[in-house]
Amino acid sequence: MQPGIKDEQLVAITGKVLSHLYDKGLIRGREMNGEMHYDLAKITHENDGEVDPELLAPGLD
């Protein structure tokens, strides 16, 4: 962070960064009551496949 930065500037910059990361699909977010709420989890969508145990490396089962 930059020393001496004002709170209003920090809020604006943070909003731009979060919006950019959301648009790129790097973080999750959802709109609630007209405001965007971000979730900093890396997984943006659930896995929908199955695991074939035969394809696992030895010792991982």
C-alpha atoms as an extended CHARMM CRD file, in Angstrom:
* protein
*
        61  EXT
         1         1  MET       CA              0.0000000000        0.0000000000        0.0000000000  PROA      1               0.0000000000
         2         2  GLN       CA              1.0250000000        3.5180000000       -0.5730000000  PROA      2               0.0000000000
         3         3  PRO       CA              1.6240000000        5.6600000000        2.5110000000  PROA      3               0.0000000000
         4         4  GLY       CA             -0.7950000000        8.5570000000        2.7970000000  PROA      4               0.0000000000
         5         5  ILE       CA             -3.4520000000        7.1030000000        0.5110000000  PROA      5               0.0000000000
         6         6  LYS       CA             -6.9300000000        8.2280000000        1.4890000000  PROA      6               0.0000000000
         7         7  ASP       CA             -9.6640000000        5.7490000000        2.4280000000  PROA      7               0.0000000000
         8         8  GLU       CA            -11.8580000000        6.8040000000       -0.5020000000  PROA      8               0.0000000000
         9         9  GLN       CA             -9.0080000000        6.1800000000       -2.9400000000  PROA      9               0.0000000000
        10        10  LEU       CA             -8.2790000000        2.8130000000       -1.3770000000  PROA      10              0.0000000000
        11        11  VAL       CA            -11.9270000000        1.7340000000       -1.6640000000  PROA      11              0.0000000000
        12        12  ALA       CA            -12.0290000000        2.7900000000       -5.3270000000  PROA      12              0.0000000000
        13        13  ILE       CA             -8.7800000000        0.9920000000       -6.2000000000  PROA      13              0.0000000000
        14        14  THR       CA             -9.8100000000       -2.1480000000       -4.3100000000  PROA      14              0.0000000000
        15        15  GLY       CA            -13.1600000000       -2.1990000000       -6.1260000000  PROA      15              0.0000000000
        16        16  LYS       CA            -11.4350000000       -1.9820000000       -9.5020000000  PROA      16              0.0000000000
        17        17  VAL       CA             -8.9930000000       -4.7780000000       -8.6530000000  PROA      17              0.0000000000
        18        18  LEU       CA            -11.7310000000       -7.1050000000       -7.3570000000  PROA      18              0.0000000000
        19        19  SER       CA            -13.9390000000       -6.3710000000      -10.3680000000  PROA      19              0.0000000000
        20        20  HSD       CA            -11.0570000000       -7.1280000000      -12.7290000000  PROA      20              0.0000000000
        21        21  LEU       CA            -10.2620000000      -10.4280000000      -10.9860000000  PROA      21              0.0000000000
        22        22  TYR       CA            -13.9540000000      -11.3750000000      -11.0580000000  PROA      22              0.0000000000
        23        23  ASP       CA            -14.2370000000      -10.5630000000      -14.7850000000  PROA      23              0.0000000000
        24        24  LYS       CA            -11.2390000000      -12.8220000000      -15.4730000000  PROA      24              0.0000000000
        25        25  GLY       CA            -12.8500000000      -15.6610000000      -13.4940000000  PROA      25              0.0000000000
        26        26  LEU       CA            -10.1360000000      -15.7170000000      -10.8310000000  PROA      26              0.0000000000
        27        27  ILE       CA            -12.4470000000      -15.0640000000       -7.8720000000  PROA      27              0.0000000000
        28        28  ARG       CA            -16.0970000000      -15.6980000000       -7.1750000000  PROA      28              0.0000000000
        29        29  GLY       CA            -18.6760000000      -13.0380000000       -6.5230000000  PROA      29              0.0000000000
        30        30  ARG       CA            -22.3990000000      -12.4790000000       -6.2940000000  PROA      30              0.0000000000
        31        31  GLU       CA            -24.6550000000       -9.4840000000       -6.1490000000  PROA      31              0.0000000000
        32        32  MET       CA            -26.6520000000       -8.9700000000       -2.9590000000  PROA      32              0.0000000000
        33        33  ASN       CA            -28.8700000000       -5.9640000000       -2.3240000000  PROA      33              0.0000000000
        34        34  GLY       CA            -27.3360000000       -4.0680000000       -5.2230000000  PROA      34              0.0000000000
        35        35  GLU       CA            -23.7460000000       -4.5760000000       -4.0260000000  PROA      35              0.0000000000
        36        36  MET       CA            -21.1500000000       -7.0170000000       -5.2330000000  PROA      36              0.0000000000
        37        37  HSD       CA            -19.7700000000       -9.4150000000       -2.6120000000  PROA      37              0.0000000000
        38        38  TYR       CA            -16.5720000000      -11.2290000000       -3.5390000000  PROA      38              0.0000000000
        39        39  ASP       CA            -15.3280000000      -14.5900000000       -2.3200000000  PROA      39              0.0000000000
        40        40  LEU       CA            -11.5930000000      -14.9860000000       -2.5870000000  PROA      40              0.0000000000
        41        41  ALA       CA            -11.7620000000      -18.7750000000       -3.0350000000  PROA      41              0.0000000000
        42        42  LYS       CA             -9.8110000000      -19.9920000000       -6.0460000000  PROA      42              0.0000000000
        43        43  ILE       CA            -12.4540000000      -22.4720000000       -7.2110000000  PROA      43              0.0000000000
        44        44  THR       CA            -14.9350000000      -20.5920000000       -9.4050000000  PROA      44              0.0000000000
        45        45  HSD       CA            -17.1410000000      -23.5790000000      -10.2840000000  PROA      45              0.0000000000
        46        46  GLU       CA            -17.6980000000      -27.0450000000       -8.8950000000  PROA      46              0.0000000000
        47        47  ASN       CA            -16.2060000000      -30.1350000000      -10.4850000000  PROA      47              0.0000000000
        48        48  ASP       CA            -18.8200000000      -32.1520000000      -12.3240000000  PROA      48              0.0000000000
        49        49  GLY       CA            -16.8920000000      -35.3120000000      -13.1620000000  PROA      49              0.0000000000
        50        50  GLU       CA            -16.0730000000      -38.5720000000      -11.4490000000  PROA      50              0.0000000000
        51        51  VAL       CA            -12.7480000000      -40.0430000000      -10.3690000000  PROA      51              0.0000000000
        52        52  ASP       CA            -11.6050000000      -43.3110000000      -11.8860000000  PROA      52              0.0000000000
        53        53  PRO       CA             -9.5810000000      -45.0300000000       -9.1070000000  PROA      53              0.0000000000
        54        54  GLU       CA             -7.7270000000      -47.0900000000      -11.7300000000  PROA      54              0.0000000000
        55        55  LEU       CA             -6.1110000000      -43.9030000000      -13.0560000000  PROA      55              0.0000000000
        56        56  LEU       CA             -4.7750000000      -42.7290000000       -9.6830000000  PROA      56              0.0000000000
        57        57  ALA       CA             -1.0400000000      -42.9050000000       -9.0660000000  PROA      57              0.0000000000
        58        58  PRO       CA              0.0360000000      -45.7790000000       -6.7780000000  PROA      58              0.0000000000
        59        59  GLY       CA             -0.2810000000      -44.9010000000       -3.1000000000  PROA      59              0.0000000000
        60        60  LEU       CA             -2.9320000000      -42.2050000000       -3.6040000000  PROA      60              0.0000000000
        61        61  ASP       CA             -5.9560000000      -44.4650000000       -3.1560000000  PROA      61              0.0000000000
